[in-house]
Amino acid sequence: MIGVISLFADFTYEGSRSIIGQYLGLLGAGAFVIALITGGGELLGYGLRLFSGRSADKTGRYWPITIAGYVLQMTVVPLLALATSLPVAALLIILERVGKATRNPPRDAMLAHASKQMGYGWGFGVQEALDQFGALFGPLFLALLLAIHHDDYKLAFASLAVPAAITLFLVVVARLVYPRPAELEAAAPAEVTTQGLPRVFWVYLAAAGLVGAGFADFPLIAYHFERSHIVATPLVPVFYAVAMAVSGVGSLAFGRLYDRAGIRVLIPLTIVTAVYAPLVFLGGFWASLVGVSLWGLGMGVQESIIPAAVAPMVASNRRASAYGLFTGAYGIAWFLGSTAIGALFGVSFAVVVAFSLVVQVAALPAFVAVTRQHASKARAA
C-alpha cells in the first residue's frame, strides 16, 4: 500500500523535479543559485526529519504525522504553476522538501514493520521500485506535455494536481485499512529501551553521508545539460525518467540481494555508481545517458538498501527516531556536497568530478568496517 502511494507521490514531485532546474534558469537563477535552492531544500527537508521521527516515536502518532507531510507536499507542487518569480518558486520547492521530511521517518518506521516478514531488503526494495516507477512516468508525462504545448511550464506544474489528489486519497485509505502497522510484524515489537543508538549505526551513518555528499542534484545536472548543449531541452526529463527506471529495477534486484548477501553488497555498488560523475560532467550525449543511469542506480541504492540496513540495527520502538536522525544527517551531507559541486562549476568540470569521486570512495572503509561487524555478530550467533 505504501508502495502504491509512493508511485503516485513520485509521479507528482519527481515529475516537477525533472523540470525545476530549467524553470529556475528561466527565472534568472544560475548554477550556484540552483544548487543553493535545491541543496538548501534538501538540508531543511532532511534536517526536519530529526524532529518528525522523534515526535512519532514519543507520541505514537505515526499516521497523523505522515498524513500531514503528504498534504503539504502534494499541495505545494501544483502551486508552482502560479510562481512567477524566483523567490516564490524557491519557497515552494523548499516547502515540498519539508513535506517529504515530515512524512518519511514515521512512514519508514511503519514500512519496517510490514517488511519484517518478507525481508527488509525486499520490502524496502518493492516500495522503492514502485516509488521509482512513479518517478519514471511523471517526467515522461511532463516531457510529452512540454513537447506538445511548447515548453508551457505552468501547464506542466498544474497538471500534477491530478496525481497529487490520488496520492492523498490513497493515504487516507491506507490509514483506514491499516490503522496499527506495528501489528504486521510476526513477532512482538522489541521492548522499550532508553539505550543510545549502537556504534555501528554511527559508522554506517558516516559512510552514507559521504556517499550522499558526492551525488549532485538532478536539477544541477539538468542545468549542465542545458548550458553545455549536451541534451536537448525536451529530452532532459526523458533522461531523468531513464534514471528513475534504472533506480526502480535496481531497487528490486539489489533489495533481494541484500537479504541474501547482507550489507557487503554496498561496497561494489558504491564503486560502480561513483562513476556517474565523469560520465555526466565530462562526457557527450551517450556517455551522459550512461552516467545518468548510474546516477539513478545510486539513488535507488540510497533509497532502498541503505535505509533497509538501518531497521535491524535499532530497536523497533526507536526506528522513527533512528530514521529521522539518519536521514537528517544524510541531508546535511547532501547539502554540503551539492553546494560544493555548484560552487566548483566555476572552476572546472574536472574538479567537480574529482570532488565527487573522492568523497564517495572515502565511504568504502566505513562500509567495510560495518560489514565486518555484521559478519562477527553472525558468527557469534
C-alpha positions as a Markdown table, in Angstrom:
| # | Residue | x | y | z |
|---|---|---|---|---|
| 1 | Met | 0.0 | 0.0 | 0.0 |
| 2 | Ile | 2.8 | 2.4 | 0.8 |
| 3 | Gly | 4.4 | 1.4 | -2.5 |
| 4 | Val | 1.3 | 2.4 | -4.4 |
| 5 | Ile | 1.1 | 5.7 | -2.5 |
| 6 | Ser | 4.8 | 6.3 | -3.4 |
| 7 | Leu | 4.1 | 5.6 | -7.1 |
| 8 | Phe | 1.6 | 8.5 | -7.3 |
| 9 | Ala | 3.5 | 10.7 | -5.0 |
| 10 | Asp | 6.7 | 10.4 | -7.0 |
| 11 | Phe | 4.8 | 10.9 | -10.2 |
| 12 | Thr | 3.9 | 14.3 | -8.7 |
| 13 | Tyr | 7.0 | 15.6 | -7.1 |
| 14 | Glu | 9.7 | 13.8 | -9.2 |
| 15 | Gly | 7.9 | 15.0 | -12.3 |
| 16 | Ser | 8.3 | 18.5 | -11.0 |
| 17 | Arg | 11.9 | 18.0 | -10.0 |
| 18 | Ser | 12.7 | 16.9 | -13.6 |
| 19 | Ile | 12.0 | 20.4 | -14.9 |
| 20 | Ile | 12.6 | 22.8 | -12.0 |
| 21 | Gly | 16.3 | 23.2 | -12.9 |
| 22 | Gln | 15.3 | 24.5 | -16.3 |
| 23 | Tyr | 12.4 | 26.5 | -14.8 |
| 24 | Leu | 14.7 | 28.2 | -12.2 |
| 25 | Gly | 17.1 | 29.0 | -15.1 |
| 26 | Leu | 14.2 | 30.8 | -16.9 |
| 27 | Leu | 13.5 | 32.8 | -13.8 |
| 28 | Gly | 17.1 | 34.0 | -13.7 |
| 29 | Ala | 18.9 | 31.5 | -11.5 |
| 30 | Gly | 22.5 | 30.4 | -12.2 |
| 31 | Ala | 24.3 | 27.1 | -11.4 |
| 32 | Phe | 25.2 | 28.2 | -7.8 |
| 33 | Val | 21.7 | 29.6 | -7.0 |
| 34 | Ile | 20.1 | 26.4 | -8.4 |
| 35 | Ala | 22.4 | 24.3 | -6.2 |
| 36 | Leu | 21.7 | 26.5 | -3.2 |
| 37 | Ile | 17.9 | 26.3 | -3.6 |
| 38 | Thr | 17.8 | 22.6 | -4.2 |
| 39 | Gly | 20.6 | 21.8 | -1.8 |
| 40 | Gly | 19.0 | 24.1 | 0.8 |
| 41 | Gly | 15.7 | 22.3 | 0.3 |
| 42 | Glu | 17.4 | 19.0 | 0.9 |
| 43 | Leu | 19.1 | 20.4 | 4.0 |
| 44 | Leu | 15.9 | 21.7 | 5.6 |
| 45 | Gly | 13.9 | 18.7 | 4.4 |
| 46 | Tyr | 16.3 | 16.1 | 5.8 |
| 47 | Gly | 17.1 | 18.1 | 8.9 |
| 48 | Leu | 13.5 | 18.4 | 10.0 |
| 49 | Arg | 13.3 | 14.6 | 9.9 |
| 50 | Leu | 15.1 | 14.6 | 13.3 |
| 51 | Phe | 12.0 | 16.2 | 14.8 |
| 52 | Ser | 9.3 | 14.3 | 12.9 |
| 53 | Gly | 10.9 | 10.9 | 13.6 |
| 54 | Arg | 11.4 | 11.7 | 17.3 |
| 55 | Ser | 7.9 | 13.1 | 17.6 |
| 56 | Ala | 6.4 | 10.0 | 16.0 |
| 57 | Asp | 8.2 | 7.7 | 18.5 |
| 58 | Lys | 7.3 | 9.8 | 21.5 |
| 59 | Thr | 3.6 | 10.3 | 20.7 |
| 60 | Gly | 2.9 | 7.1 | 18.7 |
| 61 | Arg | 1.1 | 9.3 | 16.2 |
| 62 | Tyr | 2.7 | 7.8 | 13.1 |
| 63 | Trp | -0.2 | 8.2 | 10.8 |
| 64 | Pro | -1.2 | 11.8 | 11.6 |
| 65 | Ile | 2.4 | 13.0 | 11.1 |
| 66 | Thr | 2.7 | 11.0 | 7.9 |
| 67 | Ile | -0.6 | 12.4 | 6.6 |
| 68 | Ala | 0.3 | 16.0 | 7.4 |
| 69 | Gly | 3.6 | 15.6 | 5.4 |
| 70 | Tyr | 1.8 | 14.2 | 2.4 |
| 71 | Val | -0.8 | 17.0 | 2.5 |
| 72 | Leu | 1.9 | 19.7 | 2.5 |
| 73 | Gln | 4.0 | 18.1 | -0.2 |
| 74 | Met | 1.1 | 17.3 | -2.6 |
| 75 | Thr | -0.3 | 20.8 | -2.2 |
| 76 | Val | 2.7 | 22.9 | -3.0 |
| 77 | Val | 3.9 | 21.1 | -6.1 |
| 78 | Pro | 0.9 | 22.2 | -8.3 |
| 79 | Leu | 1.2 | 25.7 | -6.9 |
| 80 | Leu | 4.5 | 26.1 | -8.8 |
| 81 | Ala | 2.2 | 26.8 | -11.8 |
| 82 | Leu | 1.5 | 30.2 | -10.0 |
| 83 | Ala | 5.1 | 31.0 | -9.3 |
| 84 | Thr | 6.2 | 33.9 | -11.5 |
| 85 | Ser | 9.3 | 35.0 | -9.5 |
| 86 | Leu | 12.4 | 33.2 | -8.3 |
| 87 | Pro | 11.8 | 33.7 | -4.6 |
| 88 | Val | 8.3 | 32.3 | -4.8 |
| 89 | Ala | 9.4 | 29.3 | -6.8 |
| 90 | Ala | 12.3 | 28.7 | -4.3 |
| 91 | Leu | 9.9 | 28.8 | -1.4 |
| 92 | Leu | 7.6 | 26.3 | -2.9 |
| 93 | Ile | 10.5 | 24.0 | -3.8 |
| 94 | Ile | 11.7 | 24.1 | -0.2 |
| 95 | Leu | 8.2 | 23.5 | 1.2 |
| 96 | Glu | 7.9 | 20.4 | -0.9 |
| 97 | Arg | 11.0 | 19.1 | 0.8 |
| 98 | Val | 9.6 | 20.0 | 4.2 |
| 99 | Gly | 6.5 | 17.9 | 3.4 |
| 100 | Lys | 8.6 | 14.9 | 2.5 |
| 101 | Ala | 10.7 | 15.4 | 5.7 |
| 102 | Thr | 7.6 | 15.4 | 7.8 |
| 103 | Arg | 6.1 | 12.1 | 6.5 |
| 104 | Asn | 9.2 | 10.0 | 5.7 |
| 105 | Pro | 10.5 | 8.9 | 9.2 |
| 106 | Pro | 7.2 | 7.7 | 10.5 |
| 107 | Arg | 6.3 | 6.2 | 7.1 |
| 108 | Asp | 9.6 | 4.3 | 7.0 |
| 109 | Ala | 9.1 | 3.0 | 10.6 |
| 110 | Met | 5.7 | 1.6 | 9.5 |
| 111 | Leu | 7.2 | 0.2 | 6.4 |
| 112 | Ala | 9.8 | -1.6 | 8.5 |
| 113 | His | 7.0 | -3.3 | 10.4 |
| 114 | Ala | 5.5 | -4.5 | 7.2 |
| 115 | Ser | 8.9 | -5.7 | 5.8 |
| 116 | Lys | 9.8 | -7.9 | 8.8 |
| 117 | Gln | 8.2 | -11.0 | 7.4 |
| 118 | Met | 9.3 | -10.6 | 3.7 |
| 119 | Gly | 12.9 | -9.3 | 4.4 |
| 120 | Tyr | 13.9 | -5.7 | 4.9 |
| 121 | Gly | 15.8 | -5.5 | 1.6 |
| 122 | Trp | 12.8 | -6.9 | -0.4 |
| 123 | Gly | 10.2 | -4.8 | 1.5 |
| 124 | Phe | 12.1 | -1.6 | 1.0 |
| 125 | Gly | 13.1 | -2.6 | -2.5 |
| 126 | Val | 9.4 | -3.2 | -3.5 |
| 127 | Gln | 8.4 | 0.2 | -2.1 |
| 128 | Glu | 11.3 | 1.9 | -3.8 |
| 129 | Ala | 10.6 | 0.2 | -7.1 |
| 130 | Leu | 7.0 | 1.4 | -7.2 |
| 131 | Asp | 8.3 | 4.8 | -6.0 |
| 132 | Gln | 10.7 | 5.0 | -8.9 |
| 133 | Phe | 8.3 | 3.8 | -11.5 |
| 134 | Gly | 6.2 | 6.8 | -10.5 |
| 135 | Ala | 9.3 | 8.9 | -10.9 |
| 136 | Leu | 9.7 | 7.3 | -14.3 |
| 137 | Phe | 6.2 | 8.1 | -15.6 |
| 138 | Gly | 6.0 | 11.6 | -14.1 |
| 139 | Pro | 9.0 | 13.0 | -16.0 |
| 140 | Leu | 7.9 | 11.2 | -19.2 |
| 141 | Phe | 4.4 | 12.7 | -19.0 |
| 142 | Leu | 5.8 | 16.2 | -18.5 |
| 143 | Ala | 8.3 | 15.7 | -21.3 |
| 144 | Leu | 5.4 | 14.9 | -23.6 |
| 145 | Leu | 3.3 | 17.7 | -22.3 |
| 146 | Leu | 6.1 | 20.3 | -22.8 |
| 147 | Ala | 6.7 | 19.0 | -26.3 |
| 148 | Ile | 3.1 | 19.3 | -27.3 |
| 149 | His | 2.5 | 22.7 | -25.6 |
| 150 | His | 5.8 | 24.3 | -26.5 |
| 151 | Asp | 7.5 | 24.4 | -23.1 |
| 152 | Asp | 4.4 | 25.6 | -21.1 |
| 153 | Tyr | 5.8 | 25.1 | -17.6 |
| 154 | Lys | 2.8 | 26.5 | -15.9 |
| 155 | Leu | 0.5 | 23.9 | -17.5 |
| 156 | Ala | 3.1 | 21.2 | -16.7 |
| 157 | Phe | 3.1 | 22.0 | -13.0 |
| 158 | Ala | -0.7 | 22.5 | -12.8 |
| 159 | Ser | -1.3 | 19.0 | -14.4 |
| 160 | Leu | 0.4 | 17.4 | -11.4 |
| 161 | Ala | -2.6 | 18.3 | -9.3 |
| 162 | Val | -4.3 | 15.1 | -10.5 |
| 163 | Pro | -1.7 | 12.5 | -9.2 |
| 164 | Ala | -1.4 | 14.7 | -6.1 |
| 165 | Ala | -5.1 | 14.3 | -5.3 |
| 166 | Ile | -4.9 | 10.5 | -6.0 |
| 167 | Thr | -1.9 | 10.3 | -3.5 |
| 168 | Leu | -3.9 | 12.0 | -0.8 |
| 169 | Phe | -6.9 | 9.7 | -1.4 |
| 170 | Leu | -4.7 | 6.6 | -1.1 |
| 171 | Val | -3.1 | 7.8 | 2.1 |
| 172 | Val | -6.5 | 8.1 | 3.7 |
| 173 | Val | -7.4 | 4.6 | 2.5 |
| 174 | Ala | -4.2 | 3.2 | 3.9 |
| 175 | Arg | -4.9 | 4.8 | 7.3 |
| 176 | Leu | -8.3 | 3.2 | 7.4 |
| 177 | Val | -7.2 | -0.2 | 6.3 |
| 178 | Tyr | -4.0 | -0.4 | 8.3 |
| 179 | Pro | -4.5 | 1.7 | 11.4 |
| 180 | Arg | -1.9 | -0.2 | 13.5 |
| 181 | Pro | 1.1 | -1.2 | 11.3 |
| 182 | Ala | 3.1 | -2.5 | 14.3 |
| 183 | Glu | 0.7 | -5.5 | 14.4 |
| 184 | Leu | 2.0 | -6.6 | 10.9 |
| 185 | Glu | 5.3 | -7.9 | 12.5 |
| 186 | Ala | 5.2 | -11.7 | 13.0 |
| 187 | Ala | 6.9 | -11.3 | 16.4 |
| 188 | Ala | 6.0 | -8.7 | 19.1 |
| 189 | Pro | 7.9 | -5.4 | 18.8 |
| 190 | Ala | 11.1 | -5.1 | 20.9 |
| 191 | Glu | 10.7 | -3.9 | 24.4 |
| 192 | Val | 11.0 | -0.2 | 25.0 |
| 193 | Thr | 14.6 | 0.8 | 25.5 |
| 194 | Thr | 16.3 | 4.0 | 26.6 |
| 195 | Gln | 19.8 | 3.0 | 25.4 |
| 196 | Gly | 21.6 | 5.1 | 22.9 |
| 197 | Leu | 21.9 | 4.0 | 19.2 |
| 198 | Pro | 24.7 | 1.4 | 18.7 |
| 199 | Arg | 28.1 | 2.4 | 17.4 |
| 200 | Val | 27.6 | 0.5 | 14.2 |
| 201 | Phe | 24.7 | 2.9 | 13.4 |
| 202 | Trp | 27.1 | 5.9 | 13.6 |
| 203 | Val | 29.8 | 4.4 | 11.5 |
| 204 | Tyr | 27.2 | 3.4 | 8.9 |
| 205 | Leu | 25.7 | 7.0 | 9.0 |
| 206 | Ala | 29.2 | 8.5 | 8.3 |
| 207 | Ala | 29.6 | 6.2 | 5.3 |
| 208 | Ala | 26.1 | 7.1 | 3.9 |
| 209 | Gly | 26.8 | 10.8 | 4.4 |
| 210 | Leu | 29.9 | 10.6 | 2.3 |
| 211 | Val | 28.1 | 8.9 | -0.5 |
| 212 | Gly | 25.3 | 11.5 | -0.4 |
| 213 | Ala | 27.8 | 14.3 | -0.5 |
| 214 | Gly | 29.2 | 13.1 | -3.8 |
| 215 | Phe | 25.8 | 12.9 | -5.6 |
| 216 | Ala | 24.8 | 16.0 | -7.5 |
| 217 | Asp | 21.1 | 17.0 | -7.5 |
| 218 | Phe | 19.5 | 16.3 | -10.8 |
| 219 | Pro | 18.4 | 19.9 | -11.3 |
| 220 | Leu | 22.1 | 20.8 | -11.4 |
| 221 | Ile | 22.8 | 18.0 | -13.8 |
| 222 | Ala | 19.9 | 19.2 | -16.0 |
| 223 | Tyr | 21.3 | 22.8 | -15.9 |
| 224 | His | 24.7 | 21.4 | -17.0 |
| 225 | Phe | 23.0 | 19.6 | -19.9 |
| 226 | Glu | 21.2 | 22.8 | -21.0 |
| 227 | Arg | 24.1 | 25.1 | -20.7 |
| 228 | Ser | 26.6 | 22.8 | -22.4 |
| 229 | His | 24.0 | 21.9 | -25.1 |
| 230 | Ile | 24.7 | 18.2 | -24.5 |
| 231 | Val | 21.0 | 17.2 | -24.2 |
| 232 | Ala | 18.1 | 18.9 | -26.0 |
| 233 | Thr | 15.5 | 20.5 | -23.6 |
| 234 | Pro | 12.7 | 18.1 | -24.4 |
| 235 | Leu | 15.0 | 15.1 | -23.7 |
| 236 | Val | 16.1 | 16.2 | -20.2 |
| 237 | Pro | 13.0 | 14.8 | -18.5 |
| 238 | Val | 13.5 | 11.7 | -20.5 |
| 239 | Phe | 17.0 | 11.3 | -19.2 |
| 240 | Tyr | 15.6 | 11.7 | -15.7 |
| 241 | Ala | 12.9 | 9.1 | -16.5 |
| 242 | Val | 15.6 | 6.7 | -17.6 |
| 243 | Ala | 17.4 | 7.2 | -14.3 |
| 244 | Met | 14.3 | 6.5 | -12.3 |
| 245 | Ala | 13.6 | 3.3 | -14.3 |
| 246 | Val | 17.1 | 2.1 | -13.6 |
| 247 | Ser | 16.6 | 3.0 | -9.9 |
| 248 | Gly | 13.4 | 1.1 | -9.7 |
| 249 | Val | 14.7 | -2.1 | -11.3 |
| 250 | Gly | 17.9 | -1.9 | -9.3 |
| 251 | Ser | 15.9 | -1.5 | -6.0 |
| 252 | Leu | 14.2 | -4.8 | -6.6 |
| 253 | Ala | 17.3 | -6.7 | -7.7 |
| 254 | Phe | 19.6 | -5.4 | -5.1 |
| 255 | Gly | 17.0 | -5.4 | -2.3 |
| 256 | Arg | 16.7 | -9.2 | -2.8 |
| 257 | Leu | 20.5 | -9.4 | -3.0 |
| 258 | Tyr | 20.8 | -7.5 | 0.3 |
| 259 | Asp | 18.5 | -10.0 | 2.1 |
| 260 | Arg | 20.7 | -12.9 | 0.9 |
| 261 | Ala | 24.3 | -11.4 | 1.0 |
| 262 | Gly | 23.9 | -8.7 | 3.6 |
| 263 | Ile | 25.3 | -5.2 | 3.8 |
| 264 | Arg | 28.6 | -6.0 | 2.0 |
| 265 | Val | 26.7 | -5.5 | -1.3 |
| 266 | Leu | 27.1 | -1.8 | -0.7 |
| 267 | Ile | 30.9 | -1.9 | -1.3 |
| 268 | Pro | 30.8 | -2.8 | -5.0 |
| 269 | Leu | 27.7 | -0.8 | -5.6 |
| 270 | Thr | 29.3 | 2.4 | -4.2 |
| 271 | Ile | 32.3 | 1.9 | -6.5 |
| 272 | Val | 30.1 | 1.3 | -9.6 |
| 273 | Thr | 27.7 | 4.2 | -9.0 |
| 274 | Ala | 30.5 | 6.7 | -8.3 |
| 275 | Val | 31.5 | 6.5 | -12.0 |
| 276 | Tyr | 28.4 | 8.6 | -12.8 |
| 277 | Ala | 30.3 | 11.8 | -12.3 |
| 278 | Pro | 32.9 | 11.7 | -15.0 |
| 279 | Leu | 30.3 | 10.3 | -17.5 |
| 280 | Val | 27.8 | 13.1 | -16.7 |
| 281 | Phe | 30.1 | 16.1 | -16.4 |
| 282 | Leu | 32.8 | 15.2 | -18.9 |
| 283 | Gly | 31.1 | 13.0 | -21.5 |
| 284 | Gly | 28.9 | 13.6 | -24.5 |
| 285 | Phe | 25.3 | 12.6 | -25.2 |
| 286 | Trp | 25.6 | 8.8 | -24.9 |
| 287 | Ala | 28.2 | 8.9 | -22.1 |
| 288 | Ser | 25.8 | 11.3 | -20.2 |
| 289 | Leu | 22.9 | 8.8 | -20.7 |
| 290 | Val | 25.0 | 6.0 | -19.2 |
| 291 | Gly | 26.1 | 8.4 | -16.4 |
| 292 | Val | 22.5 | 9.4 | -15.6 |
| 293 | Ser | 21.6 | 5.6 | -15.5 |
| 294 | Leu | 24.4 | 5.0 | -12.9 |
| 295 | Trp | 23.2 | 8.1 | -11.0 |
| 296 | Gly | 19.7 | 6.6 | -10.9 |
| 297 | Leu | 21.1 | 3.3 | -9.8 |
| 298 | Gly | 22.9 | 5.0 | -7.0 |
| 299 | Met | 19.8 | 6.9 | -5.9 |
| 300 | Gly | 17.9 | 3.6 | -5.8 |
| 301 | Val | 20.6 | 2.1 | -3.6 |
| 302 | Gln | 20.4 | 5.1 | -1.3 |
| 303 | Glu | 16.7 | 5.0 | -1.1 |
| 304 | Ser | 16.2 | 1.2 | -0.6 |
| 305 | Ile | 19.2 | -0.8 | 0.6 |
| 306 | Ile | 20.8 | 1.9 | 2.8 |
| 307 | Pro | 17.6 | 2.6 | 4.8 |
| 308 | Ala | 16.7 | -1.1 | 4.9 |
| 309 | Ala | 20.0 | -1.8 | 6.7 |
| 310 | Val | 19.0 | 0.7 | 9.5 |
| 311 | Ala | 16.0 | -1.3 | 10.6 |
| 312 | Pro | 17.8 | -4.3 | 12.1 |
| 313 | Met | 20.4 | -2.0 | 13.7 |
| 314 | Val | 17.9 | -0.4 | 16.2 |
| 315 | Ala | 15.0 | -1.4 | 18.4 |
| 316 | Ser | 11.6 | -1.3 | 16.7 |
| 317 | Asn | 10.3 | 1.4 | 19.1 |
| 318 | Arg | 13.1 | 3.7 | 18.1 |
| 319 | Arg | 13.1 | 3.3 | 14.3 |
| 320 | Ala | 11.3 | 6.5 | 13.5 |
| 321 | Ser | 13.9 | 8.4 | 15.6 |
| 322 | Ala | 16.7 | 6.5 | 14.0 |
| 323 | Tyr | 15.4 | 7.1 | 10.5 |
| 324 | Gly | 14.9 | 10.8 | 11.3 |
| 325 | Leu | 18.5 | 11.1 | 12.6 |
| 326 | Phe | 19.9 | 9.1 | 9.8 |
| 327 | Thr | 18.2 | 10.9 | 7.0 |
| 328 | Gly | 18.7 | 14.3 | 8.8 |
| 329 | Ala | 22.5 | 13.9 | 8.9 |
| 330 | Tyr | 22.4 | 12.5 | 5.4 |
| 331 | Gly | 20.6 | 15.6 | 4.2 |
| 332 | Ile | 23.2 | 17.9 | 5.8 |
| 333 | Ala | 25.9 | 16.0 | 3.9 |
| 334 | Trp | 23.9 | 16.1 | 0.7 |
| 335 | Phe | 23.5 | 19.9 | 1.1 |
| 336 | Leu | 27.2 | 20.5 | 1.7 |
| 337 | Gly | 28.2 | 18.3 | -1.2 |
| 338 | Ser | 25.6 | 19.8 | -3.5 |
| 339 | Thr | 26.7 | 23.3 | -2.6 |
| 340 | Ala | 30.3 | 22.5 | -3.1 |
| 341 | Ile | 29.6 | 20.9 | -6.5 |
| 342 | Gly | 27.6 | 24.0 | -7.6 |
| 343 | Ala | 30.5 | 26.3 | -6.5 |
| 344 | Leu | 33.1 | 24.1 | -8.3 |
| 345 | Phe | 31.2 | 24.6 | -11.5 |
| 346 | Gly | 33.0 | 27.9 | -11.8 |
| 347 | Val | 36.4 | 26.2 | -11.5 |
| 348 | Ser | 36.2 | 23.3 | -13.9 |
| 349 | Phe | 34.2 | 20.1 | -14.5 |
| 350 | Ala | 37.3 | 18.1 | -13.9 |
| 351 | Val | 37.4 | 19.5 | -10.3 |
| 352 | Val | 33.7 | 18.7 | -9.9 |
| 353 | Val | 34.4 | 15.1 | -10.9 |
| 354 | Ala | 37.4 | 14.8 | -8.6 |
| 355 | Phe | 35.4 | 16.0 | -5.7 |
| 356 | Ser | 32.5 | 13.6 | -6.3 |
| 357 | Leu | 34.8 | 10.6 | -6.7 |
| 358 | Val | 37.0 | 11.3 | -3.7 |
| 359 | Val | 34.2 | 11.8 | -1.2 |
| 360 | Gln | 32.3 | 8.6 | -2.3 |
| 361 | Val | 35.4 | 6.4 | -2.3 |
| 362 | Ala | 36.1 | 7.7 | 1.2 |
| 363 | Ala | 33.0 | 5.9 | 2.4 |
| 364 | Leu | 34.4 | 2.5 | 1.5 |
| 365 | Pro | 36.5 | 1.9 | 4.7 |
| 366 | Ala | 33.4 | 2.6 | 6.8 |
| 367 | Phe | 31.2 | 0.2 | 4.8 |
| 368 | Val | 34.0 | -2.4 | 5.2 |
| 369 | Ala | 34.0 | -1.9 | 9.0 |
| 370 | Val | 30.2 | -2.2 | 9.2 |
| 371 | Thr | 30.4 | -5.4 | 7.1 |
| 372 | Arg | 33.0 | -6.9 | 9.3 |
| 373 | Gln | 30.9 | -6.1 | 12.5 |
| 374 | His | 27.9 | -7.7 | 11.0 |
| 375 | Ala | 29.9 | -10.8 | 10.0 |
| 376 | Ser | 31.3 | -11.0 | 13.5 |
| 377 | Lys | 27.8 | -10.9 | 15.0 |
| 378 | Ala | 26.6 | -13.6 | 12.6 |
| 379 | Arg | 29.4 | -15.9 | 13.6 |
| 380 | Ala | 28.7 | -15.3 | 17.3 |
| 381 | Ala | 25.1 | -16.1 | 16.8 |
